[in-house]
Amino acid sequence: MDVKEKLMKLEEIFDIDEGSLSPEMSLDEVEEWDSLAALSYVVMMQDDFNKKMTGAQIRLFKTVQDILDTMEPAE
């Protein structure tokens, strides 16, 4: 999965327009990044990548790139 596809997945779970996100964006700039979006992210990671994410891991995210970096299948 390339970066564009990952961004599209995030835009879908954040319920924002395609092309709204870029990897270098701070999550502080993304109004839609809230507890519901984080929960949707956790579910997506489990369903699509077979990975379990914790609240502690999510709290470390500062940029969209931080999220993208986790979007790889479990080993």
Secondary structure, DSSP 8 states (H G I E B T S, - for coil): --HHHHHHHHHHHHT--TT---TT-BGGG-TT-SHHHHHHHHHHHHHHH-----HHHHHT--BHHHHHHH-S---
